[in-house]
């Protein structure tokens, strides 16, 4: 059995090790998960909820320890690590309050009123597999698991090999809260481990890059098991006349540089009306240039490191290729002498369409500004992308912003905000186009972990509804039936 060594990307210090899992070990873990799930799935929602309620309180009580672990394997600023705890707690509270209602049987319109009935009930899939990335290792390892567990499933998590420690800690805290150890298993290793996981589970949730997401979809489709994908983004922001430019600039700094830009929702391109372009760009540059970067366990850092030196190579390659093609740096655009994984917050203009920075997801602290004539051009250029995850709109006119939002080809749009969707738990979150399939949060976020079963019933007299056609043995009876159908249509039944 091999081990994975985990190092803090900001400092290079070894912070932990985990053992990788082989096919035989994964099969054993799957068997144990299935055995544990049989009892768990039969328990009342309130019993399952009690454990998640304890977990919610425990992560707040032990937030310092969680923050230390998240930071140690990601290099991110402490404020960015806190965002993971806040969102996990919010997810737990939402499903504790609304999960039982979402999962309760639903009465549906019957085939024939007073003669038949119809309802939908929900049953857990069994074992849910979650394959999670490195950018939010605590949030993404356990945030989706909360809904899956409350729905009655066992969960197996395969975290990124770059950040396995946060997932292990999340599992330990759930077990400490009373969860049976076999109901949440964490397995480690490279991509082959994820492939082995998909071969054994009953449902798959994947968060990560689009290229890997396609492979997950193919593997799940081969087994005809349900799957959901939250993939990449090249998220636009629109700033028009009438917007409060200071507010919009502050919003962009958060939207582009939180978590060092390593966020699926991060703003990477901004379309600014020509009349306010120079003023807005100046304000953004002032704020980006003033950001404090580095490594610290205190609250004094605005932006930490990127996840690895390899990722720095990708981000700086995007910047360099854009500059060689004619782009202009307003601020940043370079590595920093703070460690091997630091890149300065970067703001660019004049980025040519031929460059990877223009089309591809950079996933780093880089944002490009583009002048546009009006809202129509801003919408057209925003939609000119293979991605469609999130968008941000700043206009000074709320009704106008809502009209613009409805024209954007994205799974979500935020007005006077950038990242708000991730903490808006009662609306679904997900992408369109190459940004994914399925939704997390809200009713959809828990129903993706259950099978819908339709149960219909009929009166039994004379063989019930199905035998009714046998009585249509003369034209007069058929005529009465047809008249009855017309009446039902007029009654909207």
N, C-alpha and C positions, 0 to 999 in steps of 0.2 A: 504493500500500500504506500503510495507516494504522499508527500505533504506539500502544501502550498504555503509559501512564506509571504507574509503581508507586511509591506513597508509603508510608512508615512510618505506620500509623494512630495510633501513640502520639505521634509528633513532627511529622508532616506533611512530613517531609523526603523529597525525591525520591531514590529508591534505585536506580532502574533503568528501562529501557524494553525492550519487545519488539515485534516486528512481527506484525501480524495476518496470517492466511492466508485467501486467497480460494479459491473452488471449484476453479479450475484448478490452483493450487498443491497443494491437498489431493489431487487426482487424480494428480498427478505423484508425490507422496510415497507414495500408495497403490501405484502401480506399482512404485516402487523397493522398497517393503517386501515386496511379493509376490515380486519377483525374489530378494531376499536370503533370504526365508523358505524358498524351495525347497531351498537348500543347508543352511540351519540346521536344518530339520526332519529332514533325513537324517542329521545328525550324531548320534553317540552321546550319551546322557545325560551321561556322564562328561566329555565335551568341553564341553558347554554348562555343566555344573556348575563347571568350572575357572574360567570367567569370573565366575560369580556368587561363587565363593569369593574371588577377587581383589577383587571389588567389596565384599564384606563387610569385608575387612581394610582396604580403602582408606577406607571411610566412617568407620571408627574412627580411622584415622591422620589424617584431615582433618576430624575432628569440629568443631574450632573454627571453621573456615570455614563448614561446614554450619550450625552454630548461628547464626552471624552472619547468614547469608542468610535462614534461617527467621524469625528475630526481626525482621529489617529490613522484611519485608513483612507480618508479622502483628501485631507489637506485643506478642507473648506473652512471658511470663517465660522465662528461660533454662532453668529446670528443665523447663518444659513442652516447650520445643524439644528438649531432650535425650531426652525420652520418644519422640519421633519416630525418632531414630537408634537407640535401644535396640530399638524394635519392628521396624524394618526389618532390623536385624542378626539379631534373633531369628527373623523370618520366613525370612531367607536360610538360617540354620543349620538350621531345621526341614526345609525342602524339600531342602537339600543332603543331609540324613541320610535322609529318608523319601521324597523325590519319586520316585526310581527305582522303589522298591517299589510306590508308588501307581500308577505308569504301566505297570508290567510286565504282560504278558498274564496273564489269569486263567483257569485251568481251571474249567469249569462242569459240572454234572451232565448227562450225555448223554441223548438220547431213549431209547436202549436200551443198557444197559451191555454192553461187549465187542463191540457191533455198530457203535455210533456214538461220536463224540467231539464236544465243544463247548468253545469258548474265546471270550474277549472280548479284543480288542486295542484300543488307544487311538491315535488319530491327531489331530494338531493341527488346529484349525479353519483356520488360515492367518494372517489378520491380525486381531488383537484390538484393539478400540477401548475405551479407558478414559476416562470423563468424571469428573473428580475435583473436589472442593470446596476451599474456601479454609481450612478450620479446621485441617487437618493436611497442609499442601501438599507436604512431602517424603515423609512416610509414605504417603499415599494415591496419590501419583503413581507411586511405585516399588514399594511393598509388594505390590500385586496384580500388577504387571508381572513381578516375580521368578518367580512361579508360571507365568505365561503364557509367559515366555521359556524356562524349564526344560522346559515341555511341548512346545516346538518351534515356537512361534508368533513372528511379528513383532508389535510393539505400537505403536499410535499413541495418544498421550495428549493429551487436551484439558483442561488445568487451568483453574481459575477465572481470569478476567481480573484478579481482585484479587491473586492470588498466583502469578504465572507463573515467578518466578525460581527457586524451589526445584525445580520440575520440570526446568527447564533444567540446573540444577546436577546433579541426579540423572542425567540423560542423559549429561552430560559425564563423570561419574565412571564410568558403565558403559562408555562408549567408551574411556576411559583404561584400564579393566580388560580390554579386548580385544574388546568387543562391536562387531560391524559397525555403522557409523553408521545404516544404513537399517533396522536391526532395532528401533530405538526412536526414533520420531519424536515431537516435541512440536509441536503446532499451537496457535495462540492466536487468541482472538477471542470475540465474544459467543455467544449461544445458537445462532445460525444456523450457526456453525462446527461445533458439536456435531451439529446436524441433518445437515450435509453429511458428517460423519464416519460417522454411522450408515448413510447411504446407500451407503457403500463397503466397510465392514469385514464380517467374517464372524461376529463375536461381539461383544457389548457388555457392559461392566461399568460400572455407574453408582453413584456414592455422592453423596447429596445429599438435598434436600427431597422430600417425598412428591408435591407437585403436579408438579414437573419429572419425577420418576420415572415418573408416569403417561404423560407425553408420550414419554419414552424407550421405555417398554413398547409403546406404540401404534406408534411408528416402527419398532421392531424386529419387531413382529408383522406389520406390513405387508410386510416382506421375508422373513418366516419364518426369521429368524436367532435363535440362542439369546441370552438376556440374563439378567443378574442385577442386582438392585437392593438396595442397603442404604439405607434411607430414615430418616425421622424417628423420634423417640421421646419419650415423656412418662414417663420411667422412675421406677417407684416404689421406695421403700425401706420396709421393715417393721422396727420396733423393739418388742420385747415384753419383758414382765417376765423377769428373769433375765439379760438382756443386760448386758454391762459397758458402762455408759453413756458412760464416757470414751472407750473404744475406738470405740463406735458414733458418737459425736460427731466424733472425728477422722476416721473413715471417711467421714462425710457431708461434711465440709469438703473432702476430696479429691474425692469423687464429685460434688459440686455445683459446686465452684469451680476445679478444674483447667482450664487452658486458658480461663479466664474463663467457664466454663460452656458454652463453645462446643464441646461434645462430644456425639456422637450417643448415647453411653451415660450422659450426665450424669444424676444424680438431680435431679428437679424436684419431686417430691412425696413426703412422708414420713408414714407412718401409724404413730402411736406409741400404745401402750397407755395408757389414761387414768391408771393408777396411777403411771406414770413420766414422764408427758408434761411436766410443769412442770420437773422435774429435768433431763430431757434437753434441753429447749428452752434452759434457762439455760446449759448446757454448750456448746451449739452457738453461741449468741450470743456467749459469751466468746471462743470461738476465731475466729469470723467477724470480730468487732470488732477482734481483734488482728492481723489479716492486714496485711502490708505491700504496698502497691500502688505502681505507677509504671512507669517505663521504665528499664531498666538492662541492660547487657551482662554484668554480674556475676551472682553467684548469690544476691544479697541481696533479691530481690523474690519475694513469694508469688504475686502475680497481676498480669498485665499489662493491656493495653487490649483492647477489643473490636476487631473487624475494621474497622469504619468508623463514621462518624457516623450514617449511615443505619440501621445495625443498632442503634446506641444508641437511636435514635428508636423502633424497634420494641420493644425491651426495656423502655424507660421507659414506653412507652404501655401495655404489659401491666401494669406495676406501678401506674401512675396509675389505670387503669380499675378495677383490683381494689380500690384504696384508696377510690375514689369509691363503690364498691358495698358497702363495709363491712369490707374486710380490714384487718388490723392489722400494722404494721411492728414487728418486734422489733429489727432492726438494718438499717442500709443504706437502700435505697430511693431513692437519689439519684445524680445525676451528681457527678463529682469534678473539682476544679479542677486536674487534672494534665495535661489535654489534651482534645481534642474527643471522644475515644472511650473514656472511662473511666466505669464505673459501679461503685458500691460493692457488695461482697458483701451480698446482701439475703436476709433471712429473714422470712417472713410467716406469719400465722395467720389463721383465719376467712375464708379466700378463698371467695367465693360460687361456686356451680356455674355461674352464668350468665356468668361472666367468661371472656375468652380465656385468661387466665393459668391457669385451672383445667383447660381442655380442650386448648388448643393448645400446641405446642412453642414455648417461649420462646427457647431456645438462648442463654442468657446466665446471669450469676451470680445466679440467683434460685431460691429453694427455698421451698416451702410446707409447713408442718407441720399435721397433722390428728390429733386424738385419736380413738381407736377403743376399743371395749369389749374385743375379744379378737382372736385370730388369724383367726377366721372373717370378721369384719367387715373386717379388714385385707386379706384375700385378695379379698373381694368388691369392695372399693373399688379395690384395685390393678387388678383385671381390668376395671373399668368405664372403659375407654378404647378408642379406635379404634386405638391404638398397642400394640405388643407386642415391644419390642426386648430390654430387659434389666431385671433386678430385683435388689435387694439385700436380704438377710435377716439380722437380728441378734436372736438369741433366748437364747443361752447354752445351748441344747440342740441339738447338731448333728443328731441323728436327727430331732428335731422340725422343724428348719430344712429338712432334706431333704424332709420330707413337705409342708411349705408350698411349697417350690420347685416340686414336681411339680404343684401345684394352680394355679400362675400361668400365665397365657396370654402367655408371653414366649418368645423364641427362646433366651434364656439367663437363668440366675439365679446370683447369687454369694452365698455364705454367708460372713459376716464379711469382706466385701469389696464394692467397688462397680465398679471398672473392670478387674478381674482378667481377664475373658474376652478382652480384646484381646491379652494376652500368654500365653494358654493355647493354644498353636499346634496341639495335637493333638486339639482338639475344635472342631467347626464353630461359626462365629459368624454370626448373621444374625437377622432379625426375622420375626414373624408379623403377621397383620392388615395394617394400613397401614404397617408398618415394613419391608416389603420382601419380596423373593423371592430364593431362592438363599442360598448360604453361602460365606464365605471361611474360610481356615484348614483344617487337617486334610486328609483325603483329598478331601472335596468341593471344597476351595479350589483344587486343581489339576485335578481332573477336570472342572470347569466349562469349562476351556479346551481340552478335547479332545472328539472324537466317539468314541463307543463303537461298534465294529464287531464283530458276532458272526460267528464262523467255525465252521461245523459240518461234520462229515465222516462218511462211512459206508463200510463195506466195499463193495467193488464187485461182489462175486459176485451173479450173477443180476439185475443192475440195481440192487443196493443196497437200502437201507431203503425207498425210495419204491415199489419194485416188489413189495414183500413182499405187499401186499394182493391182488395178482393171483393169489397161490397159495391164497387162501381160497375154494376152489371147492366145499367140501362142509361139512356141519354139524359133522362130527367135528373138522375143523381149527379151525373157529371156536370150538368148545367148548374146545379145548386153549388157544387164545389167551386166552379169558376166564378160564380157571383160572390161567393164567400171570399175568394182571394182578392177580388176587386175592393171589397169592403175593407179587408185588412190593409190594403195599400193606402186607402183614404184615411185610415186610422193610424197610419205610420207604424203598423205592426208587422 
